[in-house]
């Protein structure tokens, strides 16, 4: 197999390659493996995070189809929705967001940015969101009747096309490994919709990277995401007309760190966000990376990752989702780590 992956066309959005940095103080504090971090929170400002890599492929496909409006969905503080809205405006397109939750009186975080770029927003309840395919159909029909040309992107950009963003990121990691001589035992990440894990998994196989890909699910269950990741990977295979000889047993997920549920934070998660910020100057988010880092710290304590190993933590962004938690930080500002 050639090591040149046949990517479809993209629209450049991300500032890449994102850096890999050593978290010296956390590594020493936790007494386990050497912890490194892949700074995909630093791929741009408004287009920071893992979603921008996926949007490079979606935007090119939308333009090829002559679309004038991007349509996608997520929670009211969705990083993916915000990144899609910004990317749409960068390309001269409109954006229609389907957001789970109620309109808030004082816009904040990602939602504030959605409004700032004048996204059209449809709010839905939690139960309605479960049937979001029907809502997508309704929005697409309404836009088409108005003479618009919609292009829909799934939740989190997690389908075969979107996953290519992290096949490409894995190629970037391979190059950084070759340049630095670092050999990682594991690459760990938060899993919220499955597309990022899928891309890393396919990239690991294609570029012959030895590191295990280990996900911490931040919603649902590990079994749910194994099914979803496998489905996404098969879609990528069909899209690219390639065979990666996939088995579900290869998908490594560690359950137990969902906490109170998606978008709901516990004191231990917020305390760890403070610890990482104060020790390393790295800002995690409460929805994804905060929970994944709690999982990593706990698995180090339990002996899953040991001294002498090297672990690469993928920072998938999300800083704007931290701002709605300002009251918590105000109440707990005197606590030290």
N, C-alpha and C positions, 0 to 999 in steps of 0.2 A: 504493500500500500504506500502510495506517495505521501510525503508529509506536507504537501501543499493542498490545503482544503479548498474546495471549489465554492467559495462564498458567492451568493447572489449580490447584486448591487446594493450599496448603502449610501446614506446621506451622512457625512461627517458631523457629529454633534459633540462627542466626548473628547476631553483633553486626555489623551492616552500616549504612552503607557502610564497607568497609575503606579505610584511608588510602592515598594515593599519596605517596611520599616521594622526594626527590632524593638520590641517592648521590653527593655532591659529591667526596669524597676518592677513591673508586674511579674516578669519571669522569676526574678529573685524573691519577690514577696510570696509567690505561690509555691515556690520550691519544687516545681515540676519541670516540664520541657522548656526549651527556648521558644518564646511566643513571638511570632512575626505577624504583621498586619498588612493586608493588601488594601490600599487607600482608594477604594472606589467611591468613597464619600467625597473625593477630591477631583472628580472627573470634570467638574465645572462648578458654578455656583448654583444657579437656578436649575441646571440640568445635572445635578450631582446624584450619585447613587447608581444602583445596578440597572434601573429602568432605562437609562439613557442608551446603554449599549444595545438593548433590544429595539429601542425606538429608531435607531439608525437603519435597521432593516425594514421596520414597518413603514417609516416615512418614505423610503425609496419605493416600496411596493405601492403605497397610496398614490404617490405622484405618477407612477407608471400606469395606474388605473384611472388617472384623471380626477381623483377625489378633490373635493374642496372643503370637507369637514371631517375631522377625526372624531370618532365616538368611542368612549371607553367607560369603565366603571370602577368603583372602589368605595371604601369608607370615606367619611367626610374629611379625614386627615390623610387620605391616600397619597403616598409618594408617587405612585404610578400615575394617578390622575393629574397631579400637579406637573409632573415631567411631561406628560402628553400635551397638556394645555400650553406649556411653554414651547415645546418643540413645534406644535402646530403654528404658533405665532411666528416662530423663527422662519418657518417655511411659507408664510403668507396664507395659512389655512385657518379656518374656524375650528372650534372644538365644542363638543357637546358631552357633558359629563353626567353619568348616572351615579349618584352618590347615596350610600346607605346612611340614613340618619335624618335629623331635623335641621332646618336652617337655623343657624345661631345668630344672635343679635349683634354680637361683637365679633366680626371675622378675625380669625387667628390662624397662624401656622400655614399649612398647605392650602387650606380653604381660602385664606386671605389672598394668596397668590393666584388661585383659580379665578377669583373675582377680578383681581387687578388686570389680568389679561383678557377680561370680558368673555369668559367661558359661559355658555348656556348650561344651566344646571337643572336636572330633574332629580328631586329627592324621592327616595322610596323607603319603605319600612323594611325591617329585617326579614319579615316573611315574604314580602314582595321581591326582595333581593335574591331569595332562593330560586325564583323563577326569572332571573334576569335575562335569559335568552328571549323571553317574550317581550320584555321591556326594550331590549335591543331592537327587536323586530318592529315594535311600535314606533320607536324614535326614527329608525331608518325609513320607515314608510312615510312618516310625517315630513321628514326632510326631503325625500324624493318627490313628494307631492308639491313641495314648494320650489321644485326645480334644482335642489341641491344634489351633490354627489357624495354621499357618506361613505366612510371607510371605518369599519369597526375593528377594535383591538380588544382582545379578551382581558379579563382581570389579571393584573400583574404582567401583562404582555406574555403570558405563559402558554405558548403553543409552539409548534415546530419551528416556525419562522423566528419568533422571538428568542427561542433558546439558542439560536445561532450567535447571539450576542456574547454568550458565555463559552461557546466553542472558541470564538475569537479571543476572548479573555484568557482562556486556558493556553492558547498559542502564545499569548503575551507572557504568561507565567512561565511557560517552557523557556522562552528566550531569556527571561530574568534569571531562571535557574542556571542556564548555561553561562550567562555573563558573570554571575556571582559565585557559582560553585555550591550554592545552598542546595541541600537535598531534604525536602520536607517529607515527614512521615505521614502527615495528614493535612488536608485543607478542610477547614470547618466553616460553616455558614448557617445563618437563619434560613428556614424554609417557610414561606408564607403562601406561595402559589405553585411552586415547583419548577418554573422555567429556568431559573438560575442554576439550580442543582442539575437539571437535565443537560444544560449546555456544558457544565464542568465535567459531568460524567462522560458525555460523548467526546469532549476534548481530551480527557484523560486517556481514553481508548485510542483515539486517532493519533495523538502526539506521543504516545507511549510514556506517560508520566506515572511514576511508581506510587505517588502519594495517594492514600485513601481519601475519598470524598465523603465527609461525614456531615450530615445535616441535623440541626435541632429544629423540630417543627414548633412553630409559635402559635399554631391553631390546630384544630381537629386532632388527628392521631397520626402516629408514624405509619400505620398500615394504610390509612387514607392517602397519605402522600406517596407511599410506594406505588400504589395503583396509579395515581395522577402523574407521577414522574415517568413511569413506564409508558403510559399512554402518550405523553408528550414526546418521549424519545422515539416511539414508533412513528409518530406523526413526522418527526424530523427525518427519520429514515426514508419515509415515503416521499417527502418533499425533495430530498436530495438524491433519491434513487440509489441509496447506499445501504449496506448491511453491516451492522456493528456487532451482531451476534449477542444480543442483549438478554440478560436474565434478571428477574426481579431480585434474586438473591444478592446481586451485586450492589443494590441500593442500600446504603448504610444510613439509618436514621436512629437518633437517640430520642426517645420519648421522655416525658416527665417534666418539661419546663414550660408548658403552656401557661401555668399559673392560673389566674382567674379567668383566662380566656383571651381571645383576640382583642387587642386594643385596650386591655385592662391590666394595670400594673400593680405589683406588690411592693411593699417597702424594701425588700431585699434586692429587687431589681433596680429600684431607683438609687439605693445606696451603692450598688456596684457601678452604676453610671457615674456617680460622684467620685468613686474611688479611681476609676480609669481616667476621668478628667483631671483629678488632682495629682495623680502619679505620672501620667503620660501626656497630658494635654490633648487627649483624643476624646472627642464627643460622640458618644453612642446615642441611640434613640430608644425610647421605651417600648416600641412595638416589635421591633425585629432584633437589632444587634444587641440591645441590652439583655434580652432573654437568652440569646445565643451565648453571650459571654458568661452569664450566670451558669448556663449549662457546661461550658468549657471549664470554668473554675471548679465546679462541683465534680466533674469527671476527672480532673487532675487530683482533687482530694481523694477520690475513690480509686485512683491508680490506673485509670484507663490510659492516661498519657503520662509518661515517666521522664525522669532526668535522662539527658543524653539524646532525647528526641527533639525534633523541630516541628512546630505546628504553625501553619499559616491560617490566620483568621481573616475571612473576607468581610471587610467593612462595606456593607451595601447601602450606606447613606441613611437619610431620614432625619436630618437635624431639624427640619422645620416642624416635625411632629413633636418635638420636645417643648416648644413654646407654650402649648396649652397646659403644660404641667407647672407653670411658673408659680402657682399658689402653693404647690407641694414643696418646691424648693425654698420658697420664702419661709414656710413654717419650719423647715429643717435646715436652714442655712448655717446654724451654729454647730451642727454635727461635724465631726472630723473623721477621717478614715486612717 
